[in-house]
């Protein structure tokens, strides 16, 4: 239930009642949001590993993160193509 989720969150994190309530209600209102964040995280980790292997660990870290942050909001497929173009011309 909503209240048990809030209680659980407050017992496992240092968070006030208002913040816990807002967070739980956000997840209830938009249940796919957390899933989309996790899918994005997995894709970014996959791409980072790929370009780490392709470009070498030392050279890719700063450039990869710079490209990622400068890309802004875009679908993951578009991001993947953008990063591929960057890596191919590195």
C-alpha positions in Angstrom: 0.0 0.0 0.0 1.0 3.6 -0.3 1.5 4.0 3.5 3.6 0.8 3.8 5.8 2.0 0.9 6.3 5.3 2.6 7.1 3.6 5.9 9.5 1.2 4.2 11.3 4.1 2.5 11.6 6.1 5.7 12.9 3.1 7.6 15.6 2.5 5.0 16.6 6.0 4.1 17.2 9.3 5.8 14.2 11.1 4.3 11.4 13.2 5.8 7.8 12.2 5.6 7.0 14.9 2.9 9.8 13.8 0.6 9.0 10.1 1.0 5.4 10.8 0.3 6.2 12.8 -2.8 8.6 10.1 -4.1 6.2 7.2 -3.5 3.3 9.2 -5.1 5.5 10.0 -8.1 6.2 6.3 -8.6 2.5 5.5 -8.2 1.5 8.2 -10.8 4.2 7.4 -13.3 5.2 3.8 -12.7 7.3 3.5 -15.9 9.6 6.4 -15.0 11.9 4.4 -12.8 12.0 1.6 -15.3 13.0 4.0 -18.1 15.8 5.4 -15.9 17.1 1.9 -15.3 17.0 1.0 -19.0 19.0 4.2 -19.7 21.5 3.3 -17.1 22.1 -0.2 -18.6 22.4 1.2 -22.1 25.0 3.8 -21.0 27.0 1.1 -19.1 26.9 -1.1 -22.2 28.1 1.7 -24.5 30.8 2.8 -22.0 32.2 -0.7 -21.9 32.1 -1.0 -25.7 34.0 2.2 -26.3 36.4 1.4 -23.4 37.3 -1.8 -25.2 37.4 -0.1 -28.6 39.4 3.1 -27.7 41.3 2.0 -24.6 40.4 2.8 -21.0 42.6 5.9 -20.6 41.5 7.7 -23.8 37.8 7.0 -23.7 36.7 8.1 -20.2 36.7 11.8 -20.4 35.7 11.9 -24.1 32.8 9.5 -23.6 31.4 11.3 -20.6 31.8 14.7 -22.4 29.9 13.4 -25.4 27.2 11.8 -23.3 26.6 15.0 -21.2 26.8 17.3 -24.3 24.3 15.1 -26.2 21.3 16.2 -24.1 18.0 14.5 -24.2 17.5 12.0 -27.0 16.3 8.5 -27.6 18.8 5.8 -26.8 19.1 4.7 -30.4 20.0 8.2 -31.5 22.5 8.5 -28.6 24.1 5.2 -29.7 24.5 6.4 -33.3 26.0 9.7 -32.0 28.5 8.0 -29.8 29.4 5.6 -32.6 30.2 8.5 -34.9 32.4 10.0 -32.1 34.3 6.8 -31.5 34.8 6.1 -35.2 36.4 9.5 -35.5 38.3 9.5 -32.3 
